[in-house]
Amino acid sequence: MRVQVVLLFLALVVYSSGCTEQEGAPNTVVNAMESGNPNACSDLKEDSIRDACYSAAAIGNLSVDYCMRVKSDQSRNICIMGVAIGTLDEGACGRISDANQQKSCRESVQAAHG
């Protein structure tokens, strides 16, 4: 299940980052994913790329705290859901700002428990 979550987030990172003129941005996002370290993400200038980088670090480290650095509410909620499913932590769903997404997160974590 964790592999599926990671693959989902890689797809989201690629989709949300799109084409960028910021040199090194794709490498920074991949490094954040692999290392679970968000420190280099703060140097990225575009909000969407920075958010994708923080999300990648959150998934790489399975850290909801890193998700909280994401500016976009929608991207943050998706990040939290991914970490919650990856860690099977239903409590993390409570940090999602949208009630319907919280419910969906809890249901997904319960389903992942089997």
Backbone bond lengths (Angstrom), bond angles and torsions (degrees), N, CA, C in turn:
res aa  C-N    CA-C-N  psi(-1)  N-CA   C-N-CA  omega(-1)  CA-C   N-CA-C  phi
1 M - - - 1.447 - - 1.534 110.47 -
2 R 1.321 116.94 -40.85 1.465 120.01 -179.08 1.521 110.68 -61.11
3 V 1.322 116.83 -38.39 1.458 120.58 179.19 1.525 110.04 -62.31
4 Q 1.333 117.33 -40.39 1.461 120.87 178.72 1.525 110.70 -63.29
5 V 1.321 117.25 -41.38 1.461 121.21 179.35 1.520 110.01 -63.73
6 V 1.316 116.76 -44.39 1.460 120.71 179.89 1.527 110.18 -62.83
7 L 1.325 117.21 -43.17 1.462 120.12 178.53 1.521 111.38 -63.74
8 L 1.323 116.79 -39.56 1.459 120.77 176.84 1.524 110.42 -59.71
9 F 1.322 116.57 -45.05 1.457 119.63 -178.47 1.518 112.14 -70.48
10 L 1.309 117.47 -33.69 1.462 118.37 174.57 1.523 110.01 -61.66
11 A 1.321 116.28 -42.08 1.464 120.06 177.87 1.527 110.59 -62.92
12 L 1.335 117.16 -42.21 1.461 120.82 178.76 1.523 111.58 -65.07
13 V 1.316 116.49 -38.62 1.464 120.44 179.11 1.519 109.78 -63.41
14 V 1.313 116.45 -46.35 1.462 120.06 179.98 1.517 110.00 -63.54
15 Y 1.325 117.27 -44.42 1.464 121.44 -179.29 1.523 111.28 -63.53
16 S 1.328 116.68 -47.51 1.463 119.57 -175.02 1.520 112.85 -73.72
17 S 1.322 117.50 -26.06 1.460 119.00 -179.20 1.523 111.58 -77.89
18 G 1.320 117.30 -31.56 1.462 120.57 177.65 1.510 111.73 52.88
19 C 1.296 115.20 -149.41 1.461 120.56 177.75 1.517 107.75 -90.47
20 T 1.278 115.88 133.57 1.454 119.84 179.82 1.514 109.33 -135.51
21 E 1.299 115.03 147.94 1.454 119.68 177.38 1.520 111.24 -94.59
22 Q 1.310 116.89 -3.15 1.455 119.79 -178.99 1.520 109.09 -76.32
23 E 1.304 115.65 114.36 1.447 121.60 -177.53 1.528 110.87 -63.85
24 G 1.315 115.52 134.59 1.457 120.67 176.25 1.510 114.79 85.25
25 A 1.324 118.76 -5.81 1.467 120.77 -177.13 1.523 112.59 -59.32
26 P 1.348 119.70 -47.84 1.470 118.18 179.85 1.522 112.67 -60.02
27 N 1.333 117.36 -40.06 1.465 120.17 178.85 1.521 111.25 -64.88
28 T 1.327 116.76 -38.66 1.461 120.66 178.99 1.518 110.53 -62.91
29 V 1.331 117.00 -42.89 1.465 121.00 179.91 1.523 110.32 -65.10
30 V 1.319 117.60 -44.86 1.468 121.07 179.20 1.523 110.19 -63.18
31 N 1.326 117.29 -42.99 1.466 120.34 178.57 1.526 111.32 -62.40
32 A 1.329 117.05 -39.33 1.467 120.39 177.80 1.519 110.38 -63.19
33 M 1.324 116.59 -40.06 1.463 121.18 179.57 1.521 110.68 -64.95
34 E 1.324 116.27 -47.23 1.458 120.64 -176.27 1.524 112.42 -69.76
35 S 1.310 116.77 -39.27 1.463 120.24 -174.90 1.517 113.45 -91.88
36 G 1.338 116.45 -21.22 1.463 119.54 -174.46 1.516 112.03 71.57
37 N 1.331 116.57 19.27 1.463 121.61 -176.97 1.529 110.17 -112.18
38 P 1.339 117.97 116.22 1.457 120.78 -176.39 1.528 115.00 -89.07
39 N 1.316 119.09 1.98 1.465 120.75 -171.99 1.523 113.83 -56.25
40 A 1.321 118.45 -42.01 1.463 120.81 -178.42 1.527 112.18 -71.96
41 C 1.316 117.79 -17.97 1.468 121.09 -177.85 1.522 111.98 -61.78
42 S 1.310 117.44 -33.83 1.467 120.45 -176.39 1.526 112.24 -64.96
43 D 1.331 117.94 -19.52 1.463 121.41 179.05 1.524 112.84 -79.93
44 L 1.321 117.59 -12.80 1.462 120.85 -179.45 1.522 109.68 -74.41
45 K 1.319 117.08 135.88 1.464 121.56 -172.63 1.521 113.75 -84.20
46 E 1.320 118.36 -37.65 1.460 121.64 -176.68 1.530 110.13 -81.50
47 D 1.332 115.82 129.37 1.465 120.37 -178.31 1.523 112.36 -56.56
48 S 1.326 117.61 -43.85 1.464 119.96 -176.46 1.525 111.30 -65.82
49 I 1.317 116.85 -37.09 1.464 120.65 178.66 1.524 109.61 -71.05
50 R 1.323 116.37 -41.81 1.466 120.49 178.13 1.532 110.17 -61.65
51 D 1.337 116.40 -43.86 1.465 120.38 178.08 1.526 111.28 -60.89
52 A 1.334 116.33 -42.38 1.465 120.25 178.43 1.524 110.54 -63.07
53 C 1.311 116.29 -37.59 1.463 121.43 179.50 1.528 110.88 -66.33
54 Y 1.340 116.72 -46.90 1.466 119.76 177.86 1.526 111.13 -62.33
55 S 1.328 116.72 -38.65 1.462 120.14 177.92 1.524 110.83 -63.97
56 A 1.328 116.08 -41.50 1.464 120.38 178.47 1.524 110.96 -62.90
57 A 1.334 116.73 -42.57 1.468 120.42 177.99 1.522 110.52 -64.56
58 A 1.322 116.61 -39.52 1.467 120.74 179.53 1.516 110.63 -61.87
59 I 1.322 116.92 -43.43 1.459 120.81 178.99 1.521 110.21 -68.95
60 G 1.326 117.21 -41.86 1.459 120.65 179.06 1.516 112.89 -61.86
61 N 1.328 116.23 -30.71 1.463 121.89 -177.62 1.526 112.27 -107.80
62 L 1.345 116.44 -5.25 1.469 122.56 -174.54 1.526 110.58 50.96
63 S 1.340 115.06 52.24 1.459 121.98 -175.91 1.525 111.53 -121.28
64 V 1.334 116.69 112.40 1.461 120.98 175.80 1.525 109.72 -63.99
65 D 1.318 117.88 -31.85 1.467 120.57 179.70 1.526 111.40 -58.47
66 Y 1.320 117.63 -37.76 1.459 120.08 177.19 1.522 110.51 -67.58
67 C 1.334 117.76 -34.05 1.479 120.94 176.49 1.523 110.46 -60.09
68 M 1.315 117.38 -32.64 1.459 120.61 -176.26 1.531 112.10 -68.38
69 R 1.322 117.88 -12.67 1.465 121.36 176.26 1.530 111.82 -80.44
70 V 1.322 117.18 -12.96 1.463 122.11 -179.09 1.526 108.94 -72.68
71 K 1.337 117.76 128.05 1.469 121.64 -176.90 1.522 113.06 -74.85
72 S 1.303 117.31 -44.73 1.461 122.04 -176.61 1.532 110.13 -68.37
73 D 1.332 116.38 124.65 1.469 120.25 179.60 1.521 111.47 -57.08
74 Q 1.320 116.57 -46.34 1.459 120.43 -177.65 1.526 110.98 -62.49
75 S 1.318 117.17 -47.03 1.467 120.78 179.47 1.522 111.22 -64.72
76 R 1.347 116.58 -38.89 1.463 120.51 178.36 1.531 110.32 -62.46
77 N 1.334 116.37 -44.82 1.461 120.21 -179.60 1.526 111.82 -62.76
78 I 1.335 116.69 -40.22 1.466 120.51 177.58 1.520 110.11 -64.75
79 C 1.309 116.59 -40.96 1.463 121.79 178.58 1.525 110.80 -60.98
80 I 1.326 115.80 -48.32 1.469 120.25 -179.63 1.520 110.29 -60.46
81 M 1.339 116.12 -43.50 1.457 119.20 179.84 1.526 110.84 -61.00
82 G 1.322 116.84 -42.28 1.460 120.35 178.97 1.512 112.65 -61.48
83 V 1.327 116.51 -43.27 1.464 120.33 178.61 1.527 110.14 -67.66
84 A 1.326 117.27 -41.57 1.469 120.94 179.76 1.521 110.88 -60.01
85 I 1.324 116.87 -43.43 1.466 120.36 178.89 1.520 110.19 -68.69
86 G 1.326 116.85 -42.59 1.462 121.04 -179.33 1.516 113.71 -63.43
87 T 1.332 116.25 -30.75 1.467 120.58 -179.40 1.525 112.31 -102.52
88 L 1.347 116.36 -4.06 1.470 122.22 -175.95 1.524 110.90 57.07
89 D 1.340 116.00 38.13 1.466 122.72 -177.66 1.524 109.77 -108.18
90 E 1.326 115.43 93.76 1.458 120.68 -179.30 1.526 111.58 -62.76
91 G 1.317 117.69 -29.56 1.459 121.94 179.51 1.517 112.96 -61.76
92 A 1.329 117.10 -30.48 1.464 120.66 178.92 1.523 111.37 -63.49
93 C 1.318 116.91 -27.12 1.477 120.88 -179.76 1.525 111.35 -60.44
94 G 1.321 117.74 -25.21 1.456 121.88 179.70 1.517 113.46 -65.15
95 R 1.318 117.49 -14.40 1.468 121.15 178.98 1.527 112.36 -88.26
96 I 1.319 116.59 -2.41 1.465 121.40 176.99 1.519 108.48 -77.45
97 S 1.334 116.86 134.58 1.468 121.20 -172.87 1.524 114.26 -79.05
98 D 1.309 118.98 -19.93 1.460 122.90 -177.97 1.533 110.06 -102.14
99 A 1.335 116.87 127.40 1.469 121.80 -175.85 1.528 112.20 -61.07
100 N 1.323 117.81 -41.60 1.466 120.23 179.81 1.524 111.54 -65.93
101 Q 1.328 116.29 -39.02 1.460 119.65 177.91 1.526 111.17 -70.13
102 Q 1.341 116.81 -33.24 1.470 119.85 174.66 1.521 109.99 -59.78
103 K 1.326 115.33 -47.23 1.468 120.52 -179.53 1.526 110.44 -61.19
104 S 1.320 116.20 -45.61 1.461 120.98 178.96 1.526 111.13 -61.22
105 C 1.316 116.03 -39.46 1.465 121.40 178.23 1.524 110.53 -62.04
106 R 1.318 116.17 -48.28 1.470 120.10 -179.64 1.529 111.10 -60.85
107 E 1.325 115.90 -42.84 1.463 119.90 178.95 1.525 111.06 -63.89
108 S 1.325 116.94 -39.00 1.465 121.03 179.41 1.521 111.54 -66.95
109 V 1.332 116.59 -40.47 1.467 120.05 178.08 1.524 109.77 -65.42
110 Q 1.330 117.04 -43.36 1.467 120.60 178.29 1.524 111.00 -61.42
111 A 1.330 117.06 -41.21 1.463 121.05 178.70 1.529 110.91 -65.71
112 A 1.325 116.46 -36.57 1.464 120.45 179.24 1.523 111.67 -67.85
113 H 1.340 116.06 -29.06 1.470 120.33 176.41 1.521 110.45 -64.96
114 G 1.323 116.25 -27.50 1.465 121.22 177.77 1.435 115.06 89.90
